Amino acid sequence: MLGTNEIKTRIGEIDLSLFTGAIAKQANGAVFLRYGENVIFAAATMDSPREGLDFFPLMVDYRERTAAAGRFPGGYFKREGRPSDREILIARMIDRPVRPLFPDGFRNDVQLQLMLFSSDRENETDVFAINAASAALTISNIPFDGPLGAVRVGRIDGQFIVNPTHAQIELSDLDLIYVGRENGEMMMIEGAAKEIPEQEFLDAMDFAQPFVQEIIRIQRELAAQIGQPKIEPVLVLPSQEWIDYIQHHFGEAIKQAIMQSSKQARKEQLDAIKAQVIDQATGDKGDEPVDVGAVNMAFAEVEKKMVRKAVLENGRRLDGRGPRELRELKCETSVLPRTHGSAVFSRGETQALSITTLGSNSDVQSLDALVGGENEKRFILHYNFPPFSVGECRPIRGPGRREIGHGALAERSLEPVLPADWPYVVRLNSEIMESNGSTSMASVCGGSLALMDAGIPIAKHVAGISIGLMTDAGSAVTLTDILGSEDHFGDMDFKVAGTRDGITGFQVDLKIPGLSRELVRQALEDARSARQLILDVMEQAIQTPRAELSPFAPRIKVIHISPEKIGLLIGPGGKNIRRITTETGCSIDIEDTGEVFIFSATSEGMDQAVREVEALTAEAEVGKIYRGIVKGIKDFGAFVEILPGTEGLVHISEMADARIRAVEDVCSIGDQMWVKVIEVDDRGKIRLSRREAMAERGERSAPPVDDAPEAFDYEPTEYADQGSEVEREEPYRPRPPRPRMDRDRGPRDRGGERAPRERSSGERSERPPRERGRDRGDRAPRERDRGGEGGYGPPRPAADHGSGPPARPSYPRSSGGFQPRSGGGEGFDDAPPSRPSGDVDGPPRRRGSSRRRSSNFRGPDDY
């Protein structure tokens, strides 16, 4: 049992329940939230206040236990380690709406720990974590001005959906996380969209509000059952005495300093004034010690009031701009010579250097996908914030939570405009070179420029802007393109990115307990107007993507092959694919669908790899001529490999125009010959013709043996370099036919009258099987009854002796035909050596030479 107290409601199509009272009773507040089969635990604890702090020490930690999905953690220790990027982003998402609801000056340590204990892998868990955290704080004695309600809103075919599943999010053009309060005000929004207009964005917020109210209601009911009263907090506030002292003696100096347009000049003057305050106060107080911390807190309060007063009363900002003015914009592309794409975007004293890198499928980032959803990323944006960007010295460590969060915001803002079928993996580096507010939105602008500079066909430019807010006594002023100080002393940082047509990314950070719908509408309108101006400047730098990729970017070619050929392309143990990648220097990725992605840094390597892949996976085409290798010889014809792993039968009747007595008269195993595909039957069996191939190539076919001339002059064709490396030294001279019965051979030994030949003691007692094509010495060729019209009849059926398939060959390395690896007409490593000539595209051989028969005995019905 998860709890003795339970409250249940229904959100969308799934029940949502809150449990408490049975587990983690020593925490200030502990709640189990169940949504369908997803279970999240949240515990809120509070410690005593810490002295010397000028901020609220709230710590939020969200973890996903692998047991929630029935899995083991990876790694040697099989234990969860440091938080993943996803866990960090969800923790930040919980922190943003919760932090403003604690009292100003509250300095107690508060820790929120959330753990996912069960996941159905169909629903996202981030919004449920926000609700669980709010419920744990609400039922605790911690002074939290909640509760909050959070839902996710999607839209499919114009219809809004509450808490869509992973599958529905893939189809949705909106992914909005909305966090609201009981009074209807918005506390936080975050997400991405596919260029959704501002009004439709507001409609999505309105759609979320009823569900938020229902979630808040059940939290109120649970808190009423528990009945824990809130403690009276000890607040640490600026000393009014010190505030009055600083304003009286240094007010005018501070006012002049904060209006410096330069950030560094402003900081230096304010630091100098602060030192004067401490020195003068020390003298005025005499022997009484000065509390430097109290002075610093009061000084910051005076500075904050002056900045806000200048904006609210005078409409003047720190750098002299009006509320809706942009800082000076500068854009430049192709700033780095060897990168695939680069750009610098500057907005006042905020500057981002963006670098694009293109990679292959091997560079895809794999995701854990513990709760379902995407399991890989093909677009990655990394945001880096070095200390020199703000003129500071500090240790350089790995990316912090802020850098991970800013990078994720810029990434999801740019992703909607990337082409869905782009074969490259894309990485964007956003290096912040200067910082004075809104660096995440500068990363969006610089990233868009760098993507176009790399030649990536993005649909259109994306620009981002931050809208600030300052409120006082019922008045409110929105600020476009806020500075760092305006963010620090203001009430809101509303980041909006998009194209000319709509919003692609957004995130809101508030310091006040809620934002009205009207202020949200005003902020969206200000962001849209500013976005158009920024896009004008960006389009002057580069309006459309480069027509060609950088010469230093890898080239890619996508080849579609039959899925049945994937094994042949890979080879036994990956032999073939390793050979191709080693010889060409390419990277090759093969999908289960038959898509082959070839990546190469050079065009030569690309061309060679394409030829290799096509040669290995090509299909035989009827009517096409191939240069193949003889793999087997039978009485009825020859088996010729025309493509790697693809053989066809050249029937003896298709060897030559004239009658030939035996296949061995034309070819032997390992020879190369030109053949034409004349038929591919339903079973995939291939019929070939040497006769038609020679006719189309304009070369001589075999004349009748009886009518053969005394000599043929052999001249290698233009394709001779693709066959045997050994050429004939003399013209081929066929042997003229011998007269029939020119000598008395005596009685025959097979049923005839001739007596058996006497054998010596060292000879074999049994007569070996007689083979066609053996050396007959001076004996004249026997007459054979071939039958059929023109002297040819059907071939004799041959028995299948159970021979296995031929050994897997090595593969040709040229699109011009099959080439030997090393002389002698050897087309493949595993093929037996052929005779030196190796090329059978000339006249037929004379009979009488000794040849070895193929061991792969097959019959004509096999093809």
Residue, then its C-alpha position, 0 to 999 in steps of 0.5 A: m500500500l502506497g499510502t493511507n490517504e488517497i485522492k483520485t481524479r481523472i485527467g484525460e483518459i487516465d486516472l491520477s491518484l495521490f497517496t501519502g501517510a504510509i511511506a517516508k513519514q520522516a520527511n516534511g512531506a512525501v507523496f506518491l503520484r500514480y498516473g496509469e501505470n506510472v508511479i513517481f515519489a516526491a519528498a520535501t524536506m527542510d533544514s534550519p536557515r543558513e547564515g550569510l546566504d543572499f539567496f534561497p538554497l532550494m535543491v531539486d533532484y529528479r532520478e529515474r530508477t531503471a527498475a521502473a522499466g524492468r531494466f538493469p543499469g549499464g556499466y560495470f557496477k550496474r548502479e545508477g550514477r550521476p544524473s543524465d541530461r534528461e534528469i537535469l532538465i526535468a529537475r530544472m523544470i520543477d525548480r522554475p515554477v516552485r521557487p517563486l512561491f517561497p517567501d522573499g528572504f527565506r534562507n532555509d535549506v529546502q530539498l525536493q527529491l523525486m524518483l520514478f519507480s514505475s513507467d509504462r513507457e508510453n507517457e512522459t513523466d516530467v509533468f507528473a513530477i511537477n505535480a508530485a513536487s507541488a503535492a509534497l510541498t503542499i501537504s508539508n509544513i514548509p512555507f510554500d504558497g502553492p499548490l500548482g498544477a501541470v499538464r502537457v498539451g499537444r495538437i493533432d489535426g487542429q485538436f488539442i490533447v491533454n497529456p499526449t503519449h509518446a506516439q501522439i507527440e510524434l504526430s503533434d505540431l505542439d508540445l506545451i508544458y503548462v504550469g498554472r495556479e489556482n487563480g488562473e495565472m501562469m507560473m511556467i511554460e516550456g516546450a516546442a512547436k512547429e511554427i504555431p501562431e501566437q493566438e493558437f498558442l494562447d488557445a492551448m494555454d486556455f485549453a490546459q487551465p481546467f485540467v490544472q484546476e482539477i489537479i490543484r483541487i485534489q492537492r487541496e483535498l489531500a492537504a486538508q486530510i493531513g492537516q499540517p500547519k505551515i511554520e512561521p519562517v525566519l526571513v532575512l531581509p535588507s536592513q532598512e537602516w542601511i538602505d536609507y544610509i546608502q540612498h542618502h549618501f550615495g544615491e546620486a552616484i549609484k544612479q549615474a553608474i547604473m546608466q553606463s551603457s557598458k557592462q564592464a564600466r557599470k560594474e567597475q563604478l558600482d564596485a568602487i561605490k560599494a567600497q566607498v560605502i563600507d569605508q565611510a560606514t566604518g568611519d561613521k560607526g567608529d568602534e562598532p563593527v560593520d556587517v559587510g553582508a548587510v551592506n552588500m544586501a542593502f546596496a543590491e536593494v538600492e540598485k534594484k529599486m533605481v533600475r526598476k524606477a528608471v524603467l517604470e517611471n521614466g521608460r529609460r533602460l540602463d543602456g539608454r534604450g526604450p522598452r521595445e528597442l533592440r540592441e545593435l545587431k551584427c551577423e557574419t557567416s563563414v568565419l572559420p575556414r575549415t569547419h563545415g559551417s560557422a557564424v557569429f551573431s552579436r547583439g550588443e554585448t552578447q555574442a555567440l560563435s556557432i559552428t556546424t559539424l556534419g557526421s554520419n550515422s555512426d555519430v548518432q547519439s543514443l538515448d537511454a529511452l527508459v520511459g520510452g520516446e526517442n532512442e536517438k538524436r540526429f541533431i545535437l546542440h551544445y552550449n558552452f559558457p566560458p568564464f571569459s565571456v563575463g570577464e571572470c576567472r574560475p575553474i573550467r569544469g564540465p557543462g553545468r545544469r544551466e549550460i545543459g538547459h540553455g543548450a536544450l532550449a536552443e536545440r528544440s527551437l531549431e529542430p522544427v525547421l530541419p529537413a526530416d529526411w536529412p541524412y547527416v547527423v548535425r552537431l551545433n556548437s554554441e560558444i558564448m564569447e560575450s554575455n550580457g543577457s539572452t545568450s540562449m536566444a543568441s545561440v538560436c540566431g547564430g545556430s540558424l546562420a551556421l546551419m545555412d552556412a553549412g548548406i543544410p536545407i533548413a526551411k527558413h531562418v529561426a530567431g530568438i528574443s528574450i522579453g523581460l518584465m518589471t512590475d510595481a503597484g499594479s503597473a507593468v512594463t515589458l522589456t524587449d531584448i533584456l540585459g543581464s542586469e534587467d534579467h537579474f533585477g526584473d520579474m521575468d525572462f520570457k524566451v521565444a524563438g520562431t520564424r516569420d510564420g510562428i513559434t518554434g521554442f519557448q521557455v518562461d522563468l518568473k520571479i513573481p507568483g504568476l503571470s496574467r494571460e494579458l501579460v503573456r499575450q503582450a510578451l508574445e506580441d513583443a517577441r513577434s515584432a522583435r523577431q521580424l527585425i532580427l530576421d531582416v538582419m540575419e537574411q542580409a548575411i545569408q538568405t538561403p542555404r549554401a548551394e553546396l556543402s563545404p569541401f571539408a564536409p563528408r559526402i554522402k550517397v544513399i543507395h537502396i538495395s534489396p533487404e535480401k542482399i544485406g547479408l551479401l553486402i556485409g559478408p561472413g563476419g563483416k568481411n565484405i563491408r570491412r574490406i570496402t571501408t578499409e580500401t575506400g576510407c568510407s563509412i558505410d551504414i546499412e539500415d534494415t530497410g535496405e538503405v545504404f548510407i555511404f559517407s566519404a571525405t573524398s569523391e574518389g573514395m565515394d565513387q569506388a565505394v559506390r561501385e563496390v556496393e553496386a557490384l555486390t548488390a546489383e540485380a541481373e537485368v534482362g537484355k544487359i550484357y555482363r562480363g562474367i566468370v565461368k564457375g562450372i562446366k557441364d555437358f549441357g552448358a556453363f554456369v557463369e557468375i555475372l554478379p557477386g553471388t549471382e550465376g546464370l546458365v549459358h546453354i551449349s546452344e547459346m555458346a556460339d552461332a555455329r555448332i560446337r561439340a563440347v562446352e570445353d571447346v569454348c571455355s574452362i573454369g575461371d575464364q571470363m566471357w561476355v554474356k547477355v541475360i536473355e531470361v529471368d524466370d519466376r524462380g529467379k533462375i537466369r538464362l544467359s547467351r554468349r552468342e547474342a552478347m558477341a553479336e551485339r558487341g560486334e565480335r566473332s562467334a565460333p565457326p563450325v569446326d569442320d569449316a574452320p580456317e587455318a588461322f585466326d588473327y586475335e586482337p585484344t578488344e578495348y575491354a581486354d584489360q578487364g580480362s586476363e593479364v596474359e595475352r596471346e603471343e601468337p594468333y590462334r590457329p585451330r587444328p584442322p579436322r583429321p580424316r575419319m578412320d585414318r588408321d586401324r584401331g582394332p576391335r572395340d573393348r566395349g561389346g565390340e570384337r577388339a580384345p581387352r588391352e593388356r595392363s601391366s602390374g602397376e596399372r589400375s585394375e579398374r578403368p576410370p570413369r571416362e570424361r569428356g574433354r580428356d586428352r585423346g591423343d591422336r584419336a579423332p573425335r567420335e561422332r555423336d548423335r546430337g539430334g534436333e534441328g541444326g545438329y543440336g538437341p536437348p542436353r542430357p539431364a545430369a544427376d545432382h551429386g550433392s555438391g554444395p554451393p560454390a565458395r563465396p567469391s571476392y568481389p570486383r573493384s571496378s564498375g567496368g567489369f570483373q577484374p582478376r586480382s592477380g594475373g592468369g585470368e583469376g577473377f576471384d580469390d576462390a576461383p580455380p586458376s584458368r589457362p593463361s589466355g583467360d579470355v574466351d571472347g575469341p574463336p573456340r579452342r581446339r579439342g584435345s587439351s586436358r581439363r579438370r571438370s567442375s566439382n559443382f555438378r548441376g543439372p539444367d533443371d537447376y536453372 
